[in-house]
């Protein structure tokens, strides 16, 4: 049944994408840019509905009161394709820094251009970064939210953190808050895998890190608060879903965390 439900959802996901791009493209391109967000956000909400109804995978949000107003950087933990799109309905006017080649994809690329994403050319970071900063700064001045994944790519659940220093430079140069987001979607929508497991994806929006910290101190705080929350969500997810198959790294991390709990409880007696 798990394989069947996963296959049905995967098929429905892509059919939903194609149909909505065909049906809604004309109104999307005719609408003012910010108002046009209603169409991509509806697509995301419809995918959430399909995932819940077909695969039995729901999601809940914590810490919505921590979302600041205006321009800021949102820094989610990245383990799954789910967290690449799943948060969009809860943000006002988000944007990404992305590879320029994505704007060349017919129709999809036009959607990206419409939303004034920040395309980046391949090449030396030192040559590219000033232009990226300037474009990003202009978007922030309009009160937009930059979505950036601090580890750069999807990481396995339970893997050692591998945060890149680029987000510290953006934090320093843009002088805006950074809101960490903890999520363990990779347990239910694993990276590079076909299966979609039933359960509840919990997303935790953490208090923003305010501008003004030295870059090294910012990085230490970002990593510590994000990973602590991710560890809590991992333990809770495993306990709430005892039949959920865990990848080796996730199981190892869970065992480490529960062993610490046992030692702490014993020491407190």
C-alpha contacts under 8 A as a table, 3 or more apart, distances in Angstrom:
res1	aa1	res2	aa2	distance
1	X	4	X	5.04
1	X	5	X	6.05
2	X	5	X	5.27
2	X	6	X	6.03
2	X	55	X	7.82
2	X	195	X	7.36
2	X	196	X	7.63
2	X	197	X	7.31
3	X	6	X	5.10
3	X	7	X	6.06
3	X	195	X	6.56
4	X	7	X	5.11
4	X	8	X	6.12
5	X	8	X	5.07
5	X	9	X	6.10
5	X	54	X	5.93
5	X	55	X	5.43
5	X	196	X	7.85
6	X	9	X	5.18
6	X	10	X	6.12
6	X	54	X	7.78
6	X	55	X	6.15
6	X	194	X	6.96
6	X	195	X	5.27
6	X	196	X	5.23
6	X	197	X	7.83
7	X	10	X	5.20
7	X	11	X	6.18
7	X	194	X	7.69
7	X	195	X	7.74
8	X	11	X	5.24
8	X	12	X	6.07
8	X	54	X	7.10
9	X	12	X	4.94
9	X	13	X	5.93
9	X	50	X	6.82
9	X	51	X	6.47
9	X	54	X	5.89
9	X	55	X	6.47
10	X	13	X	5.07
10	X	14	X	6.57
10	X	194	X	7.98
11	X	14	X	5.55
11	X	15	X	6.16
12	X	15	X	5.05
12	X	16	X	5.80
12	X	50	X	7.45
13	X	16	X	5.21
13	X	17	X	6.29
13	X	47	X	6.52
13	X	50	X	7.59
14	X	17	X	4.95
14	X	18	X	6.20
15	X	18	X	5.23
15	X	19	X	5.99
16	X	19	X	5.28
16	X	20	X	5.98
16	X	43	X	7.78
16	X	47	X	7.81
17	X	20	X	5.42
17	X	21	X	6.12
17	X	43	X	7.31
18	X	21	X	5.25
18	X	22	X	6.28
19	X	22	X	5.22
19	X	23	X	6.05
20	X	23	X	5.03
20	X	24	X	5.55
20	X	25	X	7.63
20	X	43	X	7.24
21	X	24	X	5.51
21	X	25	X	5.37
21	X	107	X	7.93
22	X	25	X	5.66
23	X	26	X	7.43
24	X	27	X	5.65
24	X	28	X	5.93
24	X	39	X	7.16
25	X	28	X	4.99
25	X	29	X	6.19
26	X	29	X	5.47
26	X	30	X	6.24
27	X	30	X	5.01
27	X	31	X	5.95
28	X	31	X	5.47
28	X	36	X	5.39
28	X	39	X	6.76
29	X	32	X	7.84
29	X	36	X	7.58
29	X	114	X	7.37
31	X	35	X	6.37
31	X	36	X	5.45
32	X	35	X	5.40
32	X	36	X	6.01
33	X	36	X	5.20
33	X	37	X	7.14
33	X	114	X	6.49
33	X	115	X	6.23
34	X	37	X	5.64
34	X	93	X	6.86
34	X	115	X	7.62
35	X	38	X	6.24
36	X	39	X	5.92
36	X	40	X	7.76
37	X	40	X	5.58
37	X	41	X	6.08
37	X	93	X	7.60
38	X	41	X	5.21
38	X	42	X	5.96
39	X	42	X	5.08
39	X	43	X	6.33
40	X	43	X	4.98
40	X	44	X	6.36
41	X	44	X	5.05
41	X	45	X	6.23
41	X	88	X	6.25
41	X	89	X	5.02
42	X	45	X	5.04
42	X	46	X	6.06
42	X	89	X	7.77
43	X	46	X	5.13
43	X	47	X	6.27
44	X	47	X	5.07
44	X	48	X	6.29
44	X	85	X	6.90
44	X	86	X	6.36
44	X	88	X	7.30
44	X	89	X	7.06
45	X	48	X	4.98
45	X	49	X	6.28
45	X	89	X	7.22
46	X	49	X	4.98
46	X	50	X	6.21
47	X	50	X	4.96
47	X	51	X	5.99
48	X	51	X	5.14
48	X	52	X	6.19
48	X	58	X	7.26
48	X	86	X	7.73
49	X	52	X	5.21
49	X	53	X	6.09
50	X	53	X	5.16
50	X	54	X	5.71
50	X	55	X	7.63
51	X	54	X	5.48
51	X	55	X	5.20
51	X	56	X	6.38
51	X	57	X	5.59
51	X	58	X	7.05
52	X	55	X	5.73
52	X	56	X	4.47
52	X	57	X	4.59
52	X	58	X	5.03
53	X	56	X	5.67
53	X	57	X	7.75
55	X	196	X	6.27
55	X	197	X	6.67
55	X	198	X	5.79
56	X	197	X	7.42
56	X	198	X	4.51
56	X	199	X	6.42
57	X	188	X	7.29
57	X	196	X	7.66
57	X	197	X	6.64
57	X	198	X	4.46
57	X	199	X	4.87
57	X	200	X	5.70
57	X	201	X	7.20
58	X	198	X	7.71
58	X	199	X	6.31
58	X	200	X	4.71
58	X	201	X	6.08
59	X	200	X	5.00
59	X	201	X	4.34
59	X	202	X	5.61
59	X	203	X	7.36
60	X	200	X	7.01
60	X	201	X	6.35
60	X	202	X	5.01
60	X	203	X	6.19
61	X	64	X	6.93
61	X	202	X	6.05
61	X	203	X	4.86
61	X	204	X	6.02
61	X	205	X	7.61
62	X	202	X	7.50
62	X	203	X	6.04
62	X	204	X	4.64
62	X	205	X	6.07
63	X	66	X	5.42
63	X	67	X	7.60
63	X	204	X	5.77
63	X	205	X	4.77
63	X	206	X	6.28
63	X	207	X	7.87
64	X	67	X	5.64
64	X	205	X	6.19
65	X	68	X	7.97
66	X	205	X	6.39
66	X	206	X	6.30
66	X	207	X	5.19
66	X	208	X	6.86
67	X	179	X	7.40
67	X	205	X	7.15
67	X	207	X	7.67
67	X	208	X	7.61
68	X	72	X	7.47
68	X	208	X	7.55
69	X	72	X	7.88
69	X	143	X	7.90
70	X	140	X	7.96
70	X	142	X	7.93
70	X	143	X	4.25
70	X	144	X	6.33
70	X	145	X	7.50
71	X	140	X	4.95
71	X	141	X	6.98
71	X	142	X	7.24
71	X	143	X	4.04
71	X	144	X	4.65
71	X	145	X	5.18
71	X	146	X	7.78
71	X	176	X	6.98
72	X	140	X	7.12
72	X	143	X	7.73
72	X	144	X	6.97
72	X	145	X	5.05
72	X	146	X	6.43
72	X	176	X	5.34
72	X	177	X	5.19
72	X	178	X	5.98
72	X	179	X	7.48
73	X	145	X	5.63
73	X	146	X	4.73
73	X	147	X	6.08
73	X	148	X	7.12
73	X	171	X	7.76
73	X	176	X	7.03
73	X	177	X	6.28
73	X	178	X	4.63
73	X	179	X	6.20
74	X	145	X	6.74
74	X	146	X	6.06
74	X	147	X	5.00
74	X	148	X	6.36
74	X	178	X	5.73
74	X	179	X	4.79
74	X	180	X	6.11
74	X	181	X	7.21
75	X	147	X	6.20
75	X	148	X	5.32
75	X	149	X	5.47
75	X	150	X	6.25
75	X	178	X	6.79
75	X	179	X	5.91
75	X	180	X	4.72
75	X	181	X	5.87
76	X	83	X	7.58
76	X	147	X	7.73
76	X	148	X	7.18
76	X	149	X	5.75
76	X	150	X	7.47
76	X	180	X	5.78
76	X	181	X	4.27
76	X	182	X	6.14
76	X	183	X	7.25
77	X	83	X	7.96
77	X	149	X	6.50
77	X	150	X	7.40
77	X	151	X	7.75
77	X	180	X	7.82
77	X	181	X	6.14
77	X	182	X	5.58
77	X	183	X	5.99
77	X	184	X	7.77
77	X	226	X	7.52
78	X	83	X	6.33
78	X	84	X	7.49
78	X	149	X	6.20
78	X	151	X	7.36
78	X	153	X	6.72
78	X	154	X	4.97
78	X	155	X	6.35
78	X	183	X	7.74
79	X	83	X	7.28
79	X	153	X	7.98
79	X	154	X	4.55
79	X	155	X	4.93
79	X	156	X	5.92
79	X	157	X	6.45
79	X	184	X	6.81
79	X	185	X	6.39
79	X	186	X	4.88
79	X	190	X	7.43
79	X	191	X	6.64
80	X	83	X	5.77
80	X	84	X	7.11
80	X	154	X	6.15
80	X	155	X	7.95
80	X	185	X	5.89
80	X	186	X	4.84
80	X	189	X	6.03
80	X	190	X	5.88
80	X	191	X	5.10
81	X	84	X	5.09
81	X	85	X	7.17
81	X	189	X	7.35
81	X	191	X	6.80
82	X	85	X	5.87
82	X	86	X	5.41
82	X	185	X	6.60
82	X	189	X	6.79
83	X	86	X	5.08
83	X	87	X	6.56
83	X	183	X	7.86
83	X	185	X	6.86
84	X	87	X	7.62
85	X	88	X	5.86
86	X	89	X	7.44
87	X	90	X	5.70
87	X	91	X	6.99
88	X	91	X	5.47
88	X	94	X	7.23
89	X	92	X	7.72
91	X	94	X	6.20
91	X	145	X	7.49
92	X	144	X	7.38
92	X	145	X	7.54
93	X	143	X	7.76
93	X	144	X	5.16
93	X	145	X	6.12
94	X	144	X	5.62
94	X	145	X	4.45
94	X	146	X	5.78
94	X	147	X	6.68
95	X	115	X	7.36
95	X	116	X	7.34
95	X	117	X	5.33
95	X	118	X	7.51
95	X	144	X	7.10
95	X	145	X	6.15
95	X	146	X	5.14
95	X	147	X	6.14
96	X	117	X	5.48
96	X	118	X	6.26
96	X	146	X	5.82
96	X	147	X	5.44
96	X	148	X	6.81
97	X	117	X	6.31
97	X	118	X	4.68
97	X	119	X	5.89
97	X	120	X	6.83
97	X	132	X	7.99
97	X	146	X	7.77
97	X	147	X	7.86
97	X	148	X	7.47
98	X	102	X	7.35
98	X	117	X	7.34
98	X	118	X	6.23
98	X	119	X	5.02
98	X	120	X	5.91
99	X	102	X	5.80
99	X	103	X	7.81
99	X	119	X	5.43
99	X	120	X	5.06
99	X	121	X	6.50
99	X	122	X	7.48
100	X	103	X	5.65
100	X	104	X	7.43
100	X	119	X	4.52
100	X	120	X	5.15
100	X	121	X	5.66
100	X	122	X	7.91
101	X	104	X	5.34
101	X	105	X	7.38
102	X	105	X	5.67
102	X	108	X	7.90
102	X	109	X	5.84
103	X	106	X	7.95
103	X	108	X	7.27
103	X	109	X	3.78
103	X	110	X	6.60
103	X	112	X	6.35
103	X	113	X	6.62
103	X	119	X	7.63
104	X	109	X	5.39
104	X	110	X	7.95
105	X	108	X	5.67
105	X	109	X	4.73
105	X	110	X	7.71
106	X	109	X	5.66
106	X	110	X	6.73
107	X	110	X	4.97
107	X	111	X	6.28
108	X	111	X	5.12
108	X	112	X	6.40
109	X	112	X	4.98
109	X	113	X	6.21
110	X	113	X	5.06
110	X	114	X	6.12
111	X	114	X	5.17
111	X	115	X	6.59
112	X	115	X	5.36
112	X	116	X	6.67
112	X	117	X	6.10
113	X	116	X	5.16
113	X	117	X	6.25
114	X	117	X	7.95
118	X	132	X	7.06
118	X	135	X	6.67
118	X	136	X	6.89
120	X	128	X	7.21
120	X	132	X	6.88
121	X	128	X	6.94
123	X	127	X	7.46
123	X	128	X	6.96
124	X	127	X	5.31
124	X	128	X	6.21
125	X	128	X	5.05
125	X	129	X	5.59
126	X	129	X	5.53
126	X	130	X	7.41
127	X	130	X	6.81
127	X	131	X	7.98
128	X	131	X	5.76
128	X	132	X	6.39
129	X	132	X	5.00
129	X	133	X	6.01
130	X	133	X	5.13
130	X	134	X	6.24
131	X	134	X	5.16
131	X	135	X	6.26
132	X	135	X	5.25
132	X	136	X	5.98
133	X	136	X	5.05
133	X	137	X	5.89
133	X	170	X	7.36
133	X	173	X	7.63
133	X	174	X	7.72
134	X	137	X	5.08
134	X	138	X	6.39
135	X	138	X	5.25
135	X	139	X	6.52
136	X	139	X	5.11
136	X	140	X	6.21
136	X	146	X	7.97
137	X	140	X	5.05
137	X	141	X	6.22
137	X	174	X	6.30
138	X	141	X	5.11
138	X	142	X	6.78
139	X	142	X	5.26
139	X	143	X	6.92
139	X	144	X	5.84
140	X	143	X	5.07
140	X	144	X	5.07
140	X	145	X	6.90
140	X	146	X	7.80
141	X	144	X	7.39
148	X	152	X	7.81
148	X	167	X	7.61
149	X	152	X	5.25
149	X	153	X	7.02
150	X	163	X	5.32
150	X	164	X	5.83
150	X	165	X	7.89
150	X	166	X	7.73
150	X	167	X	6.14
151	X	154	X	7.52
151	X	155	X	7.71
151	X	161	X	7.55
151	X	162	X	5.51
151	X	163	X	4.27
151	X	164	X	5.49
152	X	163	X	7.52
152	X	164	X	6.92
154	X	191	X	7.17
155	X	159	X	6.70
156	X	159	X	5.47
156	X	186	X	7.12
156	X	191	X	7.40
156	X	249	X	7.31
156	X	250	X	7.71
157	X	184	X	6.96
157	X	186	X	6.06
157	X	187	X	6.85
157	X	247	X	7.57
157	X	249	X	6.56
157	X	250	X	5.15
158	X	249	X	5.01
158	X	250	X	4.18
158	X	251	X	7.51
158	X	252	X	7.35
158	X	253	X	5.31
158	X	254	X	7.71
159	X	249	X	5.93
159	X	250	X	7.22
159	X	253	X	7.87
161	X	223	X	7.80
161	X	227	X	7.74
163	X	223	X	7.44
164	X	167	X	6.82
165	X	168	X	5.35
165	X	169	X	6.83
165	X	219	X	7.49
166	X	169	X	5.23
166	X	170	X	6.44
167	X	170	X	5.02
167	X	171	X	6.04
168	X	171	X	4.98
168	X	172	X	6.12
168	X	215	X	5.37
168	X	216	X	7.70
168	X	218	X	6.81
168	X	219	X	6.36
169	X	172	X	5.11
169	X	173	X	5.95
169	X	215	X	7.06
170	X	173	X	5.15
170	X	174	X	5.68
170	X	175	X	7.95
171	X	174	X	5.54
171	X	175	X	5.75
171	X	176	X	6.30
171	X	177	X	7.34
171	X	178	X	7.01
171	X	211	X	7.01
171	X	215	X	7.86
172	X	175	X	5.39
172	X	176	X	7.94
172	X	211	X	7.25
172	X	212	X	7.26
172	X	213	X	7.91
172	X	214	X	7.75
172	X	215	X	6.69
175	X	211	X	5.34
175	X	212	X	7.02
176	X	210	X	6.96
176	X	211	X	5.39
177	X	208	X	5.81
177	X	209	X	5.47
177	X	210	X	4.55
177	X	211	X	5.29
178	X	208	X	5.26
178	X	209	X	5.13
178	X	210	X	6.68
178	X	211	X	7.72
179	X	205	X	7.10
179	X	206	X	6.21
179	X	207	X	6.24
179	X	208	X	4.09
179	X	209	X	6.18
180	X	205	X	6.44
180	X	206	X	5.45
180	X	207	X	7.29
180	X	208	X	6.66
180	X	209	X	7.89
180	X	222	X	6.81
180	X	225	X	7.79
180	X	226	X	6.10
181	X	203	X	7.07
181	X	204	X	5.66
181	X	205	X	4.68
181	X	206	X	5.79
181	X	226	X	6.71
182	X	203	X	5.95
182	X	204	X	5.09
182	X	205	X	6.61
182	X	206	X	7.43
182	X	226	X	5.78
182	X	227	X	7.54
182	X	229	X	5.84
182	X	230	X	5.16
182	X	233	X	7.81
183	X	201	X	7.34
183	X	202	X	6.15
183	X	203	X	4.78
183	X	204	X	6.44
183	X	230	X	6.16
183	X	233	X	7.14
184	X	187	X	6.05
184	X	201	X	6.77
184	X	202	X	7.11
184	X	203	X	7.64
184	X	230	X	6.66
184	X	233	X	6.73
184	X	234	X	6.45
185	X	188	X	5.56
185	X	189	X	5.90
185	X	190	X	7.46
185	X	201	X	5.62
185	X	202	X	7.66
186	X	189	X	4.95
186	X	190	X	4.40
186	X	191	X	6.38
187	X	190	X	5.82
187	X	197	X	7.67
187	X	246	X	7.19
188	X	196	X	5.72
188	X	197	X	4.66
188	X	198	X	6.63
188	X	199	X	6.88
188	X	201	X	7.21
189	X	193	X	7.69
189	X	195	X	6.95
189	X	196	X	5.13
189	X	197	X	6.62
190	X	193	X	5.59
190	X	194	X	7.86
190	X	195	X	7.32
190	X	196	X	7.38
197	X	244	X	7.52
199	X	241	X	6.82
200	X	237	X	7.78
202	X	233	X	7.09
204	X	229	X	7.68
206	X	225	X	8.00
206	X	226	X	7.85
209	X	218	X	7.77
209	X	222	X	7.66
210	X	213	X	7.69
213	X	217	X	6.26
213	X	218	X	5.70
214	X	217	X	5.35
214	X	218	X	6.10
215	X	218	X	5.02
215	X	219	X	6.21
216	X	219	X	5.17
216	X	220	X	6.31
217	X	220	X	5.15
217	X	221	X	6.23
218	X	221	X	5.20
218	X	222	X	6.05
219	X	222	X	5.08
219	X	223	X	6.10
220	X	223	X	5.38
220	X	224	X	6.05
221	X	224	X	5.16
221	X	225	X	6.02
222	X	225	X	5.65
222	X	226	X	5.98
223	X	226	X	5.33
223	X	227	X	5.84
224	X	227	X	5.43
224	X	228	X	6.00
225	X	228	X	5.29
225	X	229	X	6.29
226	X	229	X	5.33
226	X	230	X	6.13
227	X	230	X	4.90
227	X	231	X	6.02
228	X	231	X	5.19
228	X	232	X	6.41
229	X	232	X	5.08
229	X	233	X	6.27
230	X	233	X	5.11
230	X	234	X	6.09
231	X	234	X	5.05
231	X	235	X	6.31
231	X	254	X	7.95
231	X	257	X	7.55
232	X	235	X	5.34
232	X	236	X	6.22
233	X	236	X	5.08
233	X	237	X	5.91
234	X	237	X	5.13
234	X	238	X	6.27
234	X	254	X	7.02
235	X	238	X	5.35
235	X	239	X	6.27
235	X	254	X	6.11
235	X	257	X	7.54
235	X	258	X	7.67
236	X	239	X	5.17
236	X	240	X	5.99
237	X	240	X	5.12
237	X	241	X	5.95
238	X	241	X	5.08
238	X	242	X	5.64
238	X	244	X	6.95
239	X	242	X	5.56
241	X	244	X	5.45
246	X	250	X	5.91
246	X	251	X	5.60
247	X	250	X	5.32
247	X	251	X	6.17
248	X	251	X	5.16
248	X	252	X	6.12
249	X	252	X	5.10
249	X	253	X	6.17
250	X	253	X	5.18
250	X	254	X	6.08
251	X	254	X	5.04
251	X	255	X	6.14
252	X	255	X	5.19
252	X	256	X	6.25
253	X	256	X	5.03
253	X	257	X	6.21
254	X	257	X	5.17
254	X	258	X	6.16
255	X	258	X	5.23
255	X	259	X	5.95
256	X	259	X	5.17
256	X	260	X	6.35
257	X	260	X	5.17
257	X	261	X	6.38
258	X	261	X	4.90
258	X	262	X	6.26
259	X	262	X	5.09
259	X	263	X	6.32
260	X	263	X	5.12
260	X	264	X	6.05
261	X	264	X	5.11
261	X	265	X	6.04
262	X	265	X	5.14
262	X	266	X	6.09
263	X	266	X	5.11
263	X	267	X	6.10
264	X	267	X	5.12
264	X	268	X	6.27
265	X	268	X	5.15
265	X	269	X	6.59
266	X	269	X	5.41
